[in-house]
Amino acid sequence: MIRFRALGTPELWSPDGIELQSILARPKLLGLLSFLASARPHGFHRRDTLLGLLWAEVDQQRGRRALRQSLYYLRQSLGDGVVLGRGDEEVALDEERFWCDVGGFERALEEDQPEEALELYRGELLAGLYVSGAPEYERWLAERREDLRRQACTAAWQLAERTGSEGNAAAAGHWAHRAMLLAPLDEGLATQAIALLDRLGDRSGAVRLYEAFARRLDEELDLKPSPETNALVEEIRSRTEVAEERVVSPSGPAVAKERSDAVEPPLAAATAVRDAAPAEPAMDAPRARPGLRGKGFRLGFLAGIGAMIVLGLVWAFQPREEAILDPRRVVVAVFENQTGESDLDPLGRMAADWITQGLAESGLVDVVPSTFGLASRPDFTDRALPTTGATASLAETTEAGTIVAGVYYRRGDSVEFQAQIIDARNGRLLSAVAPVGGALADPGSAVDSLRRTVVRTLAVLVEPSLAASEAATHPPSLEAYREYLEGVRAFERRNAMGEALTYFYRALELDSTFIAPRFYIVFAHGNLGEHALADSNAQLLNTRRPLLTEYQRNTLDWQLARLHGDEMAALEATRARGGIDVGVQALRVNRPQEAVNALAHVGDLTDWYFHWLALTEAYHGLGDYTREFGEVQRGREVYRERLRPLMSEIRALAGLGRIDQVYRALDVSLELPEEEGLTPATVMLEAAAELRAHGFRAVSIEIADRAIEWLLSHPRDEPAAPAGRFDLALANYQAERWEEARGIFEELAAELPNDVNVLGFLGVLAARRGDRDEALRISEGLTGLAAPRDFGRDLYWQACIAAQLGESERAMALLREAYASGRVFSILLHRDMDLEPLHDYAPFQQFVRPKG
C-alpha cells in the first residue's frame, strides 16, 4: 500500500519502502495528489474542479493537457489501480491501495480515539508546500489546514479534560499544553487551560502557561490578556505565595529517621556532575569490542553532540528576563524559496550559512551560528519578509538586534537573491540589499556574491570606517550542499550515524573544498566509537588550518583535545570560541559554577535540549537543588513525553528530599515511551542511586527492587542478550542483593572475559564479601585492559575495589590517575556506592569539591 503523510513535512512511500521523491519534488504534482487524498468530501473529484484549482491561470486546452500528463505521471509512479477514473470526467484514489494520514486522523476522531488521532497530527497540512500560479489551490489549502488544526486542538482539549477528570494531572497538563500549541492566541482556551491546571494543583504550571500566552499575544497582536484572565492568574499567584510560606518537608518523621540511619555523603552540595554533557546514552567504547554499561558508561557523554554545537545546531536559548537586543549581534534567517521548485530549497539554507560565515570572518559583528537561523522559527522562515511579531520573536530568542532575511527567485536560467537587513528592536528596515543574481548552473557564485554584498552593507551600517573581510573560500556546489543537508538530517536522528556518514563523504567527493562535512564526519565517527577514524579526519582538518575560520579552528582544537583525553585543553578551546558551549565542557572538568554562568540563557528547545540538561546538572553539582528543580520544571513543560528530563526532575527531588514526589515521578515514567536505551527501569535505577547519595538508603533499595520487578516482567526481545542481563545484574547490585548480582555477572564474564565493567563489578563484590585475594587478583587483571580512549576506566574500577578494601590512600591515588588519564567528572562520582568508604576522607572531599 502507498503511504502518504501529508500532516507536517510531506512523505510519500511506495509499498516496498522507497520514498517517491519525484512526486514530492514537483509542487503541482504534489498539490494534485494531496487534494485527491485529503479533500472533503472524500472520493471522486471532477476534472473541472482540479483544473480550477491548479491550472486556472492557463487556457483550458493547456490546462487539460497538463492535468492529463500529471495524472498519467501519478499512475506510472504509484502503480496500477491506485489512481481511479469514473467515466472521462472524475478521478479518485483507491483507498484500498493508498493510505493518507489525513483520512486516518479524521477516522480516529469519528471513532472517539483522539489520542490515536493526535499521534498522526505531526504538524500543519503539507508544511512548507507552496504551489505558484494556483491561488485557488492555496486558498483551499489554507482553509483545510485551519480545519484540521481546529479538529486537532479540540481533540487535545478533550483529552485534557478527560484525563483531568480522572485525576491524572501530568497527562492533563500535557494535553492542555498541546491544545495551546495548536491555538496559541485563543484566550478562551488559555483561560480554561489555566483553570484546569490550577484545579489539578499545578499552580506554577498555570502561571507559566499564562505568561507564555501573554507574551505571544503581545508579540503577534500587540494585545494584553483580558482583565478577567489577569484576575484569575493573580488569584492563583496569591494562593501559591501563601502555600509557599507554609511549605514543610514532605518527608516527615519516617524520612528523618531514614536519614539519621544512613551514611550521609560528604559535600553533597559540592559534587561533580554526570559525564559532562547531558546526552542520550551512547556507548563510548569501540564498536569492535562488545561491552556493557557501567560506571560512567551507562549514561556516558555522546561525543557527537559537539557537532551540533560546532555548527550551531543546538545554539538556541531564551532569556529569563526581557531580552536586551544588541544591534551588533546578527542572526541570518533561511532565505525563502520563491522559485516554485522544491529542488532549489537548499539554496536558501546555503545562502544563510554562507552569509553567516562571511560575517563571522569579517569580525564586525557577533554572529549567531547559522543553523539556528535555519531551523529555529517556522514563523520566520515561512515568509519572504518577517512580520514585526516574528522579528521580535526571533530577536528575543537570540538576543540579536539585527536580522538578515530574504527571498530568491528564478529568472530563466538564473537565480536572483534579494536580502533585507532589519533592526529587530523596532522592526525598521535598515537596508534593502541590491538584488544579486547568477547562473543556476553555478549557484555558488551567486551565493558568494550575496555574502559579499551583505557583509559590505552591514560594514557600512555598523562601522563605516572598517573594511569588510573578503574570504577566499568559495561556497560548495549545490549538489554537494544537498548531500550535506541530507547528512545533517540523518545526524539529527542520532540513530542514523552510518547513513549520515554516507552523505557527508559523498558531499566531499562532489566538492573536496567543502569543509563543513568533515567536521560532521569527525563527530559521527566519535558517536560510533570509531575514535581512530574520528582522529584521522580531525588531523585532515588540521592540515587545512589556514582555510578555517577562527571559530572552526577553536572547534578543531576542542575536538582534538577531547580525542586525546585532555579535558582542560578542551575547555580552553571552548573558552576561545565563547558562547554557551563553554558550559558543557566546564562540567567535564568539575566547574559547575562556570557552567551555570555560561548556560544562564539556555532555552528549552523541543529537539535540541542538551544545554538545558547541562544547566540542570550544573545546579546539582553546586548543591543548589532549589534552582535545579525550578529549571527542571521550566523544561518539563516542553519535554513531558521524554524520560531523560523526567530523570533530571527525580534527581532534583532526591536532592530536596521529596520522596513522595519521587514516587509520583516514577509512576509517570511507566506511561512514557522508551527512548534509545532508556526504560522505566533505567529511571528507577537513577532514582535509587540519587536517593542513596542523599541519605535515603532504605528507599533506594526499595526502588531498586521495583526495577528488578519491572525488568523481570518486561523481558527484552532477546532475553539472553548480555545488555538485558547486565541491567538486571545492576538492579540487583543497587538493591544490595549481592549474591544474585554476582551470579549474573559471573555468567556475563564467561561470555565477555575482557569486559572492564563486568570484571570491575566482580572485583568490588569480592571486596564486599571480604575475599581480599580475589578482589586483588581481579584488580590486577584490569590493568591495561581498557580499550584505547577509555580514558582511565580500568583505573577507576581499581579505585573502587581499593575503597571497598579499606585502602583509602591507594584508592585516591588511582582516582587521581584515572582523571589525569582523561576521565570525565560526573554526577557518578558523588553517588557511586562503591566509593562510600571515602566519603569521610578529607582528600576525597577535596577532590570532589567543585573547582573554579
C-alpha positions in Angstrom: 0.0 0.0 0.0 1.2 3.5 -0.8 1.6 5.6 2.4 1.2 9.4 2.2 2.0 11.5 5.2 0.6 14.9 4.5 0.4 16.3 8.1 3.7 18.0 8.7 6.5 17.7 6.1 5.1 15.6 3.3 6.4 12.0 2.9 5.4 9.5 0.2 6.4 5.9 0.4 5.9 3.0 -2.0 4.8 -0.4 -0.8 8.4 -1.6 -0.8 9.6 1.3 1.4 11.0 3.6 -1.3 10.4 7.3 -0.9 8.8 8.7 -4.1 10.9 11.9 -4.3 10.0 12.5 -7.9 6.4 13.4 -6.8 7.4 15.3 -3.6 9.9 17.4 -5.6 7.2 18.8 -8.0 4.8 21.2 -6.2 1.9 21.0 -8.6 2.0 17.2 -8.8 2.1 17.1 -5.0 -0.7 19.6 -4.8 -2.8 17.4 -7.1 -2.1 14.3 -5.1 -2.8 16.0 -1.8 -6.2 17.3 -3.0 -7.2 13.8 -4.2 -6.1 12.3 -0.9 -7.4 14.8 1.6 -10.1 17.0 0.2 -13.6 16.7 1.6 -15.9 15.1 0.7 -13.6 12.0 0.1 -14.0 10.1 -3.1 -14.2 11.1 -6.8 -13.5 14.7 -7.9 -14.4 16.2 -11.3 -11.5 17.2 -13.6 -13.0 20.7 -13.9 -12.6 21.1 -10.2 -8.9 20.1 -10.4 -8.4 22.4 -13.4 -9.8 25.4 -11.5 -7.6 24.7 -8.5 -4.3 24.2 -10.2 -4.4 25.4 -13.8 -6.9 28.3 -13.7 -4.3 30.8 -15.0 -3.7 29.0 -18.3 -6.1 28.4 -21.2 -8.4 25.4 -20.9 -6.6 23.4 -23.6 -3.2 23.7 -22.0 -4.7 23.1 -18.6 -6.4 19.9 -19.6 -3.2 18.7 -21.3 -1.2 19.5 -18.1 -3.8 17.6 -16.0 -3.7 14.6 -18.2 0.1 14.5 -18.1 0.0 14.8 -14.3 -2.5 12.0 -13.8 -0.5 9.8 -16.2 2.7 10.5 -14.2 0.9 9.7 -10.9 -0.4 6.4 -12.4 3.1 5.5 -13.5 4.7 6.4 -10.2 2.1 5.0 -7.8 1.4 1.8 -9.7 -1.6 0.2 -11.5 -5.0 0.7 -9.9 -4.1 3.5 -7.4 -5.5 6.4 -9.5 -9.1 5.6 -10.4 -11.3 7.1 -13.1 -15.1 7.1 -13.3 -16.1 7.9 -16.9 -14.0 10.6 -18.5 -14.6 13.4 -16.0 -14.0 12.0 -12.5 -10.8 11.0 -10.7 -10.1 9.4 -7.2 -7.6 7.4 -5.3 -8.2 3.7 -4.3 -8.3 3.7 -0.5 -7.5 0.0 -0.5 -4.1 0.8 -2.1 -3.5 4.3 -0.9 -3.3 5.4 2.7 -3.2 9.0 3.8 -2.7 10.2 7.4 -5.4 12.9 6.9 -8.0 10.2 6.5 -6.6 8.2 9.4 -6.7 11.3 11.6 -10.3 12.1 10.8 -11.4 8.5 11.1 -9.8 8.2 14.6 -11.7 11.3 15.6 -15.0 9.9 14.3 -14.3 6.7 16.3 -13.7 8.8 19.5 -10.0 7.9 19.6 -8.4 11.4 20.0 -5.1 10.2 21.2 -4.6 8.0 18.2 -5.6 10.9 16.0 -3.1 13.3 17.6 -0.3 10.7 17.0 -1.0 11.2 13.3 -1.1 15.0 13.6 2.6 15.8 13.2 2.0 19.4 12.0 0.0 21.5 9.6 -1.2 20.0 6.3 1.7 19.9 3.7 4.0 22.1 5.8 6.2 24.2 3.6 4.3 23.5 0.3 3.7 26.4 -2.0 2.2 26.0 -5.5 2.9 29.0 -7.7 0.3 30.2 -10.1 -2.5 28.4 -8.3 -4.3 30.9 -6.0 -7.5 28.8 -5.7 -5.4 25.8 -4.5 -3.6 28.0 -2.0 -7.0 29.2 -0.7 -8.2 25.6 -0.4 -5.0 24.6 1.4 -5.2 27.4 3.9 -8.8 26.6 4.8 -8.1 22.8 5.0 -5.1 23.5 7.2 -7.2 25.6 9.6 -10.0 23.0 9.7 -7.6 20.2 10.6 -5.7 22.3 13.1 -9.0 23.2 14.8 -10.0 19.5 14.9 -6.6 18.6 16.5 -7.0 21.4 19.0 -10.4 20.2 20.0 -9.2 16.6 20.4 -6.3 17.7 22.6 -8.6 19.7 24.9 -11.0 16.8 25.1 -8.1 14.6 26.3 -7.0 17.3 28.8 -10.5 17.4 30.3 -10.8 13.6 30.2 -7.5 12.9 31.9 -8.1 15.8 34.4 -11.4 14.3 35.5 -9.6 11.0 36.1 -7.1 12.8 38.4 -4.1 12.4 36.1 -2.6 15.8 36.4 0.5 15.1 34.4 -1.5 13.9 31.4 -4.0 16.7 31.7 -1.2 19.2 31.7 0.4 17.6 28.7 -2.8 17.7 26.6 -3.7 21.2 27.7 -0.3 22.5 26.5 -0.7 20.6 23.3 -4.0 22.3 22.8 -2.4 25.7 23.4 0.3 25.0 20.9 -2.4 24.4 18.3 -4.3 27.6 19.2 -1.7 29.8 20.8 -3.8 33.0 20.6 -7.2 31.6 21.8 -7.8 33.4 25.1 -10.9 31.4 25.9 -8.9 28.2 25.6 -6.0 29.7 27.6 -8.3 30.6 30.4 -9.8 27.1 30.5 -6.3 25.5 30.5 -5.1 27.8 33.3 -8.2 26.9 35.4 -7.7 23.2 34.7 -4.1 23.2 35.8 -5.0 25.2 38.9 -7.8 22.8 39.8 -5.3 19.9 39.5 -2.9 21.5 41.8 -0.3 22.6 39.3 -0.5 26.3 40.1 3.1 27.1 38.9 2.3 25.4 35.6 -0.9 27.5 35.3 1.1 30.7 35.8 3.7 29.7 33.3 1.1 28.9 30.7 -0.4 32.3 31.3 2.9 34.1 30.9 3.7 32.3 27.7 0.2 33.1 26.3 0.5 36.8 27.3 3.9 37.0 25.6 2.6 35.5 22.4 -0.5 37.8 22.5 1.7 40.9 22.8 4.2 39.8 20.1 1.6 38.7 17.5 -1.3 41.0 18.1 0.1 43.8 20.3 -2.7 43.0 22.8 -2.9 42.2 26.5 -4.9 39.5 28.2 -8.4 40.5 29.4 -8.9 41.7 32.9 -10.8 38.5 33.7 -7.8 36.4 32.7 -5.4 38.6 34.7 -7.7 38.4 37.7 -7.7 34.6 37.6 -4.0 34.4 37.4 -3.5 36.9 40.2 -5.8 34.9 42.4 -3.7 31.7 41.6 -0.5 33.6 42.4 -1.8 34.8 45.7 -2.7 31.2 46.7 0.8 30.0 45.5 2.6 32.5 47.7 0.6 31.5 50.8 1.3 27.9 50.1 5.0 28.5 49.8 5.1 30.2 53.1 3.5 27.2 54.8 5.5 24.5 53.0 7.2 21.9 55.2 9.4 18.9 54.4 7.3 16.2 52.7 9.4 13.5 54.2 8.0 13.7 57.7 9.4 11.7 60.7 9.9 8.5 58.7 12.2 10.2 56.3 14.1 11.9 59.1 14.7 8.6 60.7 15.9 7.1 57.4 18.4 9.9 57.0 19.7 9.5 60.6 20.4 5.8 60.0 22.0 6.4 56.6 25.6 7.1 55.6 25.5 10.8 54.6 27.9 11.5 51.7 30.1 14.5 52.5 29.7 17.6 50.5 26.5 16.5 48.8 26.1 20.2 48.0 29.5 20.3 46.3 29.7 17.4 43.9 30.7 16.8 40.3 28.1 16.1 37.6 27.4 13.4 35.1 29.8 12.8 32.2 30.0 16.4 31.3 27.2 16.7 28.8 23.6 15.7 29.3 23.3 13.4 26.4 21.3 10.5 25.3 23.1 7.2 26.3 25.8 6.1 23.8 28.5 3.5 24.1 31.8 5.2 24.2 33.9 2.0 23.6 34.9 1.0 20.1 32.2 -1.0 18.4 34.6 -3.9 17.7 34.7 -4.6 21.4 31.2 -5.5 22.6 30.9 -4.1 26.1 28.3 -3.3 28.8 27.2 -0.2 30.5 28.9 0.5 33.8 30.4 3.3 35.8 30.5 6.5 33.7 29.3 4.3 30.8 25.6 3.8 31.3 24.9 7.5 30.9 28.1 8.4 29.0 28.8 11.5 27.0 27.9 11.3 23.4 30.9 12.7 21.6 28.9 13.8 18.6 26.9 16.4 20.4 29.8 18.7 19.7 29.0 18.6 16.0 25.7 20.2 16.7 27.5 22.7 18.9 30.2 23.4 16.4 27.8 24.2 13.5 25.2 25.8 15.7 22.5 23.1 15.7 21.9 23.4 19.3 22.6 27.1 19.8 19.0 28.1 20.8 18.4 29.9 24.0 15.7 32.0 25.6 16.4 34.7 28.1 14.8 34.5 31.5 14.0 38.2 31.6 13.1 40.7 28.9 15.8 40.5 26.3 18.2 43.4 25.7 18.8 43.3 22.0 22.3 44.0 20.8 22.5 45.7 17.4 25.9 44.3 16.8 24.6 40.7 17.2 23.3 39.3 13.9 21.2 36.3 13.1 20.6 35.2 9.5 17.3 33.5 8.7 16.9 31.0 5.9 16.1 32.7 2.6 12.6 31.8 1.3 12.4 29.8 -2.0 10.1 31.7 -4.4 11.1 29.8 -7.4 8.3 27.3 -7.1 10.8 24.4 -7.4 11.5 22.5 -4.2 14.7 21.0 -5.5 16.2 24.5 -5.1 15.3 24.6 -1.4 18.9 24.0 -0.3 19.9 27.4 -1.8 18.0 29.2 0.9 20.0 27.4 3.6 23.2 27.7 1.7 22.7 31.5 1.5 22.1 31.8 5.2 25.0 29.6 6.0 27.5 31.4 3.8 26.4 34.9 4.9 26.9 33.8 8.5 30.4 32.6 7.8 31.2 35.8 5.9 30.0 37.9 8.8 32.0 35.8 11.3 35.1 36.2 9.2 34.6 40.0 9.0 34.9 40.4 12.7 32.4 43.3 12.5 29.6 41.7 14.5 28.7 38.9 16.9 27.0 36.3 14.7 24.6 33.6 16.0 25.6 30.3 14.4 23.9 30.0 11.1 21.9 26.8 11.7 19.9 28.5 14.4 18.6 30.9 11.8 17.9 28.0 9.5 15.8 25.9 11.8 14.6 27.8 14.8 11.5 29.8 13.7 8.9 28.5 11.3 7.1 31.8 11.6 10.2 33.5 10.3 11.1 31.1 7.5 7.6 30.8 6.1 7.5 34.4 5.0 9.5 36.3 2.5 9.9 39.2 4.9 9.2 38.8 8.6 6.4 40.5 10.4 7.1 42.7 13.3 5.9 40.0 15.6 8.1 37.3 14.0 11.1 39.6 14.1 10.5 40.3 17.8 10.2 36.6 18.5 13.4 35.6 16.7 15.2 38.6 18.2 14.1 37.7 21.8 15.2 34.1 21.3 18.7 35.0 20.1 19.2 38.5 21.7 20.1 39.6 18.2 19.4 43.2 17.4 19.9 42.8 13.7 18.3 40.2 11.4 19.2 39.4 7.8 16.3 37.8 5.8 15.4 37.5 2.2 14.0 35.6 -0.8 15.2 34.2 -4.1 13.6 33.8 -7.5 14.3 32.0 -10.7 14.8 34.2 -13.8 15.1 31.8 -16.8 18.4 30.0 -16.3 19.4 32.3 -13.5 18.7 32.7 -9.8 18.2 36.1 -8.1 18.5 36.8 -4.3 17.0 39.7 -2.5 18.0 40.5 1.1 17.0 42.9 3.7 18.7 44.0 7.0 16.2 44.7 9.8 16.5 46.4 13.1 14.9 43.8 15.4 14.4 46.3 18.2 11.6 48.1 16.2 11.1 46.1 13.0 12.5 49.0 11.0 14.2 48.3 7.6 17.8 49.3 7.9 18.8 48.5 4.3 17.4 46.7 1.2 20.4 45.0 -0.3 20.6 45.3 -4.1 19.5 42.1 -5.9 22.3 39.6 -6.6 22.0 37.1 -9.4 23.9 34.3 -11.1 23.6 31.2 -13.3 21.6 28.3 -11.9 24.4 26.1 -13.3 26.7 27.6 -10.7 24.5 29.0 -7.9 27.5 29.1 -5.6 28.8 32.1 -7.4 25.5 34.0 -6.7 25.6 32.9 -3.1 29.1 34.1 -2.7 28.3 37.5 -4.3 25.3 37.8 -2.0 27.5 37.0 1.0 30.0 39.7 0.0 27.2 42.3 -0.7 25.5 41.7 2.7 28.9 41.9 4.6 29.7 45.2 2.8 26.3 46.6 3.6 26.5 45.7 7.2 30.0 47.1 7.4 28.7 50.5 6.4 25.8 50.2 8.9 27.9 49.1 11.8 31.3 50.6 11.4 31.8 52.7 8.2 35.5 53.1 8.8 36.1 49.3 8.7 36.6 47.3 5.6 34.6 44.0 5.4 36.5 40.8 5.1 36.7 39.1 1.7 37.3 35.4 2.4 39.0 33.4 -0.4 36.9 30.3 0.1 34.0 29.7 -2.3 30.6 28.2 -1.4 30.2 24.5 -2.2 28.4 23.2 -5.3 24.7 22.8 -5.0 24.9 19.0 -5.4 27.5 18.8 -2.6 25.3 21.0 -0.4 22.3 18.8 -1.0 24.2 15.8 0.2 25.5 17.7 3.2 22.0 18.7 4.2 20.8 15.1 4.0 23.7 14.2 6.2 22.7 16.8 8.8 19.1 15.5 8.8 20.4 11.9 9.4 22.8 13.1 12.0 20.0 14.8 13.9 18.1 11.5 14.1 21.0 10.2 16.2 20.4 6.6 15.4 21.4 7.1 11.8 25.1 7.9 12.1 26.1 5.4 9.4 23.7 7.0 7.0 24.9 10.4 7.9 28.5 9.5 7.1 27.5 8.2 3.7 26.0 11.6 2.8 28.9 13.6 4.3 31.6 11.5 2.4 29.5 11.9 -0.8 29.5 15.7 -0.3 33.3 15.6 -0.1 33.5 13.5 -3.2 31.4 16.1 -5.1 33.4 19.1 -3.7 36.7 18.4 -1.9 36.9 22.0 -0.8 33.8 21.8 1.3 35.0 21.9 4.9 31.7 21.6 7.0 31.1 17.9 6.2 34.5 17.0 7.5 33.6 18.4 10.9 30.5 16.3 11.0 32.4 13.2 9.9 34.7 13.7 13.0 31.7 13.7 15.3 29.8 11.0 13.6 32.7 8.6 13.9 33.1 9.6 17.5 29.4 8.8 18.1 30.0 5.3 16.7 33.0 4.7 18.9 35.3 4.8 15.9 37.8 7.1 17.6 40.7 6.3 15.3 38.7 7.4 12.2 37.5 10.5 14.1 41.1 11.4 14.9 42.4 10.8 11.4 39.7 13.1 10.0 40.4 15.7 12.6 44.1 15.6 11.6 43.0 16.1 7.9 41.2 19.2 9.0 44.3 20.4 10.9 46.3 20.2 7.6 43.8 22.8 6.2 44.0 25.0 9.3 44.8 28.2 7.3 41.5 27.9 5.5 39.4 27.6 8.7 37.7 30.5 10.4 38.8 31.3 14.0 35.7 29.6 15.3 36.4 26.5 13.3 40.0 26.4 14.5 38.9 26.6 18.1 36.3 23.9 17.5 39.0 21.7 15.9 41.3 22.3 18.9 38.4 21.3 21.2 37.8 18.0 19.5 41.4 17.1 19.1 41.9 17.7 22.9 38.8 15.5 23.6 40.0 12.7 21.4 43.3 12.7 23.3 41.8 12.9 26.8 43.0 16.4 27.6 39.8 17.9 29.0 41.3 21.1 30.4 42.8 21.9 26.9 39.3 21.2 25.5 37.9 23.7 28.0 40.4 26.3 26.9 39.4 25.8 23.3 35.7 26.2 24.0 36.5 29.3 26.0 38.3 30.7 23.0 35.1 30.1 20.9 32.9 31.6 23.6 29.2 31.1 24.0 27.2 28.6 25.9 29.2 25.6 24.7 31.7 26.5 27.4 29.1 25.4 30.0 29.0 21.8 28.6 32.8 21.4 28.7 33.1 23.1 32.1 31.0 20.3 33.6 33.6 17.8 32.3 36.3 19.3 34.5 34.2 19.8 37.6 33.5 23.5 37.2 29.7 23.7 37.7 29.7 27.5 38.5 31.4 28.3 35.3 28.9 26.1 33.6 26.0 28.0 35.2 27.5 31.3 34.1 27.8 30.1 30.5 24.4 28.4 30.3 22.4 31.2 32.0 20.4 31.8 28.9 19.8 28.2 27.8 16.3 27.6 26.4 14.2 24.5 26.2 14.1 23.5 22.5 11.8 20.6 21.8 14.5 18.6 20.0 17.9 20.0 20.9 17.8 20.3 24.6 21.3 19.2 25.7 22.4 22.7 27.0 19.2 22.9 29.1 20.0 19.5 30.7 23.6 20.6 31.3 22.3 23.7 33.2 20.2 21.5 35.5 23.2 19.3 36.2 25.4 22.3 36.9 23.0 23.4 39.6 23.0 19.9 41.0 26.8 19.9 41.1 26.7 23.2 43.1 24.2 21.6 45.5 21.6 24.3 44.5 18.7 21.8 44.3 16.0 24.5 44.6 17.3 26.3 41.5 17.8 22.9 39.8 14.2 22.0 40.4 12.9 25.3 39.1 14.9 24.9 35.9 13.7 21.3 35.5 10.1 22.4 35.9 10.5 25.0 33.2 11.9 22.4 30.8 9.4 19.7 31.7 6.6 22.0 30.3 8.2 21.2 26.9 9.6 17.7 27.5 6.7 15.9 29.2 7.0 12.9 26.8 10.7 12.2 27.4 12.3 10.0 30.0 15.6 11.8 30.4 14.1 15.2 31.6 12.0 13.2 34.0 15.2 11.7 35.3 16.5 15.2 35.8 13.4 16.0 37.8 13.9 13.0 40.0 17.5 13.9 40.6 16.4 17.4 41.9 13.6 15.9 44.0 16.1 13.5 45.6 18.4 16.4 46.5 15.5 18.2 48.1 14.4 15.1 50.0 10.9 15.0 48.4 10.4 11.3 48.5 6.6 11.3 47.8 7.2 13.3 44.6 10.0 10.9 43.5 7.5 8.1 43.7 4.9 10.0 41.7 7.5 10.8 39.0 8.4 7.1 38.9 4.8 6.3 38.2 4.8 8.8 35.3 7.8 7.0 33.9 5.7 3.9 33.4 3.5 5.8 31.0 6.2 7.3 28.8 7.7 5.7 25.7 11.2 4.2 25.9 13.9 6.1 24.1 17.3 5.0 22.9 18.0 2.5 25.7 16.2 4.4 28.4 13.3 2.4 30.1 11.3 2.9 33.3 13.9 0.6 34.9 16.7 3.0 34.0 14.7 5.8 35.6 14.2 3.7 38.8 17.9 2.9 39.0 18.8 6.5 38.6 16.4 7.4 41.3 17.8 4.7 43.5 21.4 6.0 43.0 20.5 9.6 43.7 18.4 8.8 46.8 21.2 6.7 48.3 23.7 9.5 47.6 21.4 11.9 49.6 21.0 9.7 52.6 17.9 7.6 51.8 19.4 4.1 51.6 16.3 2.1 52.5 14.2 4.0 50.0 16.9 3.5 47.4 16.9 -0.3 48.0 13.1 -0.4 47.7 13.2 1.4 44.4 15.9 -0.9 43.1 13.7 -3.8 44.0 11.0 -2.2 41.9 13.4 -2.0 39.0 14.1 -5.7 39.3 10.4 -6.5 39.2 10.0 -4.3 36.1 12.9 -5.9 34.3 11.6 -9.4 35.0 8.1 -8.5 33.8 9.4 -6.8 30.6 12.0 -9.1 29.1 14.0 -8.0 26.1 13.1 -9.3 22.7 16.3 -11.3 23.1 16.2 -12.2 26.8 19.7 -13.8 26.6 21.3 -10.7 25.3 24.1 -9.5 27.6 22.8 -5.9 27.8 19.5 -7.1 29.2 21.1 -9.3 31.8 23.6 -6.5 32.7 20.6 -4.3 33.6 19.2 -7.0 35.8 22.6 -7.5 37.5 23.0 -3.8 38.1 19.5 -3.6 39.6 20.3 -6.5 42.0 23.6 -4.8 42.9 21.8 -1.5 43.8 19.3 -3.5 45.8 22.2 -5.0 47.7 21.3 -8.5 46.6 24.9 -9.3 46.3 24.8 -13.0 45.5 22.1 -12.6 42.8 24.2 -9.8 41.2 27.3 -11.9 41.5 25.7 -14.9 39.7 24.6 -12.8 36.7 28.0 -11.0 36.5 29.8 -14.3 36.5 27.7 -15.6 33.7 28.5 -12.4 31.7 32.2 -12.8 32.5 32.2 -16.2 30.9 30.9 -14.7 27.7 32.8 -11.4 27.8 36.0 -12.2 29.7 37.7 -8.9 28.9 34.8 -6.6 29.7 36.1 -4.0 32.1 32.7 -3.2 33.6 31.8 -6.8 34.3 35.1 -7.6 35.9 35.0 -4.4 37.9 31.7 -5.3 39.4 33.1 -8.8 40.3 36.1 -7.2 41.9 34.0 -4.9 44.2 31.7 -7.8 45.0 34.7 -9.9 46.1 35.9 -6.9 48.3 32.4 -6.5 49.8 32.3 -10.2 50.9 35.8 -10.0 52.3 37.6 -12.1 49.7 40.7 -9.8 49.5 42.8 -12.2 47.4 40.1 -12.5 44.7 39.5 -8.7 44.7 43.2 -8.0 44.2 43.5 -10.7 41.6 40.7 -9.1 39.6 42.1 -5.6 40.2 45.5 -6.6 38.8 43.8 -8.2 35.8 42.1 -4.9 35.0 45.5 -3.2 34.4 45.7 -2.1 30.8 42.5 -3.9 29.9 40.6 -0.8 28.9 40.4 -0.1 25.2 42.1 2.9 23.6 40.4 6.1 24.6 38.6 4.5 27.5 40.4 7.3 29.5 41.1 5.6 32.8 38.1 3.3 33.1 40.3 0.4 34.4 41.9 2.7 36.9 38.6 3.9 38.2 37.4 0.4 38.8 40.7 -0.4 40.6 40.0 2.7 42.8 36.5 1.4 43.7 38.0 -2.0 44.6 40.6 -0.4 46.8 38.0 1.8 48.5 35.9 -1.3 49.4 39.1 -3.0 50.7 39.6 0.0 53.0 42.7 1.2 51.2 41.8 4.9 51.1 45.2 6.3 50.2 45.6 3.9 47.3 42.0 4.5 46.1 42.7 8.2 45.9 45.9 7.7 44.0 44.1 5.6 41.5 41.2 8.1 41.2 43.7 10.9 40.5 45.4 8.8 37.9 42.1 7.9 36.2 41.1 11.6 35.9 44.6 12.6 34.8 44.1 10.0 32.0 41.1 11.8 30.6 38.2 10.5 32.7 35.3 13.0 32.8 33.9 14.3 36.0 30.3 13.3 36.5 27.4 13.1 38.9 28.5 9.4 39.3 31.4 10.5 41.5 29.3 11.6 44.4 26.7 8.9 44.1 28.9 5.9 43.4 28.0 3.5 46.2 31.4 1.8 45.8 33.2 5.0 46.9 31.1 5.4 50.1 34.0 4.4 52.3 35.8 7.5 51.1 33.1 10.0 51.9 34.6 11.0 55.3 38.2 11.0 53.9 39.5 14.6 53.6 41.4 14.0 50.3 38.3 12.7 48.7 36.2 15.6 49.9 38.8 18.0 48.4 38.9 16.0 45.2 35.1 16.2 44.5 34.7 19.8 45.6 33.9 22.0 42.6 36.8 23.9 41.1 37.0 27.3 39.6 
